[in-house]
Amino acid sequence: MNFRQLLSIGICTFLVSTHLRAETLPADHPTAGLVKKYIEAIVSQDWSSSADMLMPDSLDIHKQQIVDAIKKSPTISAEAAALGILGLKDIRDLDKMSSKDLYVADRKAVYQRLDIKPEVLKRKQETLKITILGLIPEEGGKIVHALVRTSQETPDSKLEELILLSVVQDRTDAKKWLVNPDMQKPISTPLKK
């Protein structure tokens, strides 16, 4: 690479870094409270409350992924075992469940398999600290990305985590915000013709 190319790269890097500073929303923005309540619900394993804070589309996607996975079970006994984990006996029961009910059943099943002792769960809830490091708006403030540091303890260790949560303004109620866990995943949306 010659000097001219290096200089061009340097100038571009400087210009990009000075123009791409993210705007941060104030700490009292409504999304901050929702983010904290959502994390508290997850730590408390209050799946019904956490489901109420999720975008309905996300719940529907989650349901469809579970339904597809179970229906593609290689054997009838594997399908029955997967249904049993969710507390169901028949595939038709799965189809009848609401997206929220299936989310709750799935989360309960996952955490039951983790076998978290009540004293560990209690200690995690008592020591939970949630620090919102930043709230970055997108699309005119209709989407907010929250960067969050959490800390909690079990009887024998301290757990710290850095979390990115995306929160979207409700389409029908501008005062309502919903967590969209799918925004960190690649999403393919068909274009309207």
N, C-alpha and C positions, 0 to 999 in steps of 0.2 A: 504494500500500500504506500502511495506517495504522500508527500506533505499536504497537498491539496485535498486529498480524500480524508486524511486525518482531521484537517481543519474543518471540513464540511461536516464530518461526524460530530466533532466537538461542538460546533455551533448549533446543529440540530438537537443534540442532547441538551444543551443549555436552554434553547427555546422551548423544547417540550417540557423540561422540568420546571421552568418558570410559569408556564401557562396551564399546567395540569394539576394545580393544587385543588384538592377536593374541598368543597364547602362543607362545613359541619353545622348541623342544627343544634340549637340550645338543648341542654340536659333536661329541661322540663317539657320537651316536645312529647305529645301523647304516645308516640311509639315507644319511648323509654319505659313507661309504665307497663305497656303490653309485653315488652320483651322480658322484663323482670317477672311478671306474673306467669308468663309461659315457662320460663326456666324453673321457677318455683314449682309449678305444676308437674313438670317432668321429674324433678328431683323427688317430689312427694309421691310420684307415681299416680297422680290424679289424672288419669287418661281421659275422662269425660271432659274435664275443664280444659285440658290442653287441646282436645279435638275442637272445642268451641272456639278456640283462638286461631284455628287453621283455616286457610281458604278452602271452601267447599270443593273447588276443582282439584286441590291437592288430595283431599280425602277420596275423591272419586278415582283419581289416578292410582292411589295406594290400593284401593279396593280392586281395581281392574288388574293390577299386577299380582295380587294374591290369588284372585279367581283364576287368572290365566295359569299361574304356576301350579295350582292344585289340579286344574283340569288337564294339565299336561303331565300329570304324574305317570310314571312308567307302568304302574300296576294299580289294580283296584285296592290292594292292601296298602299301598303307599298313599293313595288318595284318602282312604279311610283314616290312616294315621295322621295325615295333615289336617283333616277335618276334626279329628279327635283333639288335637292340640288346641284348636280354637273352640272346643266344647260343642262341636256339631257332629251330627250323625249322617247327614245326607247332603249331597251337593246342592239339592234344591234349597236347603236351609241357607246355604251360603249366598245363593242368588237373591234370596228374599231379604237378606240383611241390609240395613242402611250402611252407607259408607262410614258414618260415624261409629255405629255399633261394631262394624268389622275392625276399624282402627283400634277401638277400645279392647276388643277381644284379642287382637294380634299383639298389642303392647303388653297386655296382662300375661299372655302366653310367653312372650319373650322374657319378661322379667321374672316370671315363675321359674323358668329354666335357669336363670342366673342365680336363683336361690339366695337373695340378699336377706340376711338376718334382720329382724325388726330393730335390734339395737344399732346395727350399722345404718339402716335407713334413718332412724331417729337422729343419730349423730350427724349424718350428712345434712339433714334438714336444719338442725340447730346451728351448724357452723357455716352454712351456705352464705357466701359473700358474692354479690354480683356488682361488678364495676363496668359501667358502660364507657368505653374508651372513645367512642365516636358514633355519631349518627350522620350518615352521608346520604343526601337526597339524590334522587334520579327522576327523570321524566317530570320535571316541574314540581317535585316534591310528592308525587303520588306513590313513589316507591322510596323506602328508606332502608338502607343497609346499616345494621347495628353491629359494631365490633365490640365484643363483650369478653371480659376476663372473669372467670368464676374460680372460686376457691371453696373447698369443703373438706371435711375430715371424716375419716372412718376411725374406729378405735385404735388403729395402728398405722395410719398413713394420712398424708395431706395430698389432696388431688387438686391440681390446677389445670385449667383448660382455657384456650382462646377459641371463641365461637363467633362465627359470622352468621347472623340471622337477617333475612330479608322480610320486610313488612310492607304490605300493599294496602293502599287506601281502598275501602269498599266502593264498589261501583255505584251503589244506590244511596249510601249514607257516608258523606264526606267526613263525618266525625268518627267513623268506625274504621279500625285498622285490623288486618288479619296477617298472621304469619304465613309466609310461603316458603316451605322447606325445599321446594323444587327449583328455586332460582339458582342454587349452586350446582345443579346438574345441567348438562347440555340438554336443551329442549329443541325439538324439531316441530315447528308449527307449519301446517300446509298453508300456502299462500292462496288467497281468494282469487279466482280467475275473473 
